């Protein structure tokens, strides 16, 4: 914890102008005197890149918690009453990696009506402890009831870290718990690491664009993060050795929001499960343009996907969007057409095994993340490619 | 009925470039707009107002220039607007932002329903809504895509999950975050901008809050710290083709990799 200090003696009109310019958030302003307003994100660029010594960062001593009292990595087990969401298992896999660094245990936390449905499967992914809150009132996710359970778990067990899947459920639940404990929750992490002092390193794309931020939560526990589905690989099953603990429910399960009805949606083919994807960006401006990409996708037995602008202009459905604000995909083959490759997009496809990218701009960031890059016009290359594939497949 | 919508001023473009020489973020700090997801929050509030005669207030935390987005909300049809602005709010992360907004909402008076956009385009966390609800000890439902019924003491909404649609009834006072596309947002009205020309937005500082303890706001009230920023990792083993017969090369490779 620290603060930014403005050194008035170093301010000249030039220095002031440079400082105002260096702040990407417009948080440095000058009216009667130079001040930092509430737009500040503490990126400290004014300290690092501004005129030497004009603004400095000063550490402030704050009351620190005893980190030795908070031990182990806990993973929230999300389910729909029938099966555990696979992102929960992916997080167990990552938690086991992180726990090795600090020699701590990995725990799973389950709230449900009937734990026998899930218990063996969870233990088979090698957690050391499974904590269960079992009650008919917990059959379906309810943010108030589940938060009360998690509060009880955190107070009783004192985990150092709690991880949630970055699903609709996890992204509604995590913030609630974070605010109750006044602790940090980093949304949509794409990389997690662990320091030896048990601080969790949480990396995520920042400021909507081409940069990553590394975030820590050094003075509060538990440290919490959400991670989208398919960011981390599915771990292998092991011979279960973990223990199960049934937690007594000694607190209220009353809620002011209640589920009236659950309707099944029409089953749609989900791009996050696809083996082959052809993704298009905003160079594709019409239905005809899309038909070209669609033909390539079909020839390869895959599906069409897209970037965020394609959703915003209404050409494609939101469920087809790859990226941090859309779906995370991990296909065997991904072909990107006319996509420049902002971090937000790349974060959603980093699990793809083979990536071909066609883009006219050879400096586009997509060429930093693909395996095979083709510098050229997709509208010229794709028709020819379709022709070649048809010849190879013996299609007329 | 009193409705509060929480809105935010965000950079007009989400494109942030990094100067390859100096490593400095290049962003035009002067070009800003209302977070697009907040338009849906305001529209939802105004639809409920048309149906029930509710009063709609907007609130934002930000620099004095954020009055722009509050004015826009007034011109769309909101009844009053408050700006939370104080140097002590600077450097706030999700928890501190949510706490500040919850204190601001308390300072504004009684409320029945708080509506937030599902996320902002600059932070993209989608966490502030649920955290405000927790700070105010009220229930919340996130990602609402339909308002089904507004009752006297509750609201019935639907949310879209991966495989299902869920219908929830939530008692007032409560908070909902609304998904894009719940309604088509109206444009600010020129007529209203003239009618409300003299309107002064309320400005609230830490002194107007119930809790005036500085350590709960801004940087001091923020548990998370950005340790460093770095460019994303690059794929070192890539192959880049720039020659003439790109399609042929790609087709051959696809065949070699057994995708054909």
Interface residues (C-beta under 8 A of the other chain):
Chain A: X1 X2 X3 X4 X22 X23 X24 X25 X26 X27 X29 X35 X36 X37 X38 X39 X40 X41 X42 X43 X44 X45 X49 X60 X80 X143 X144 X147 X167 X168 X169 X171 X172 X174 X175 X176 X178 X179 X180 X182 X183 X184 X185 X186 X187 X188 X201 X205 X206 X207 X208 X209 X210 X211 X212 X213 X214 X215 X216 X217 X218 X219 X220 X255 X256 X257 X258 X259 X260 X261 X262 X263 X264 X265 X267 X276 X300 X318 X324 X325 X332 X333 X342 X343 X344 X346 X354 X356 X358 X362 X365 X367 X368 X369 X370 X371 X372 X373 X374 X375 X376 X381 X382 X384 X385 X387 X388 X389 X392 X393
Chain B: X11 X14 X15 X16 X17 X18 X22 X23 X24 X25 X26 X27 X29 X30 X32 X61 X62 X63 X64 X65 X84 X85 X86 X87 X89 X90 X91 X92 X93 X94 X95 X98 X99 X119 X121 X122 X124 X125 X126 X127 X128 X129 X130 X131 X132 X133 X134 X135 X138 X139 X140 X141 X142 X143 X156 X159 X160 X161 X162 X163 X164 X165 X166 X167 X168 X169 X170 X171 X174 X180 X218 X219 X220 X222 X223 X224 X225 X226 X227 X228 X229 X230 X231 X232 X234 X235 X237 X238 X239 X240 X241 X242 X246 X247 X248 X249 X250 X251 X253 X254 X255 X257 X259 X260
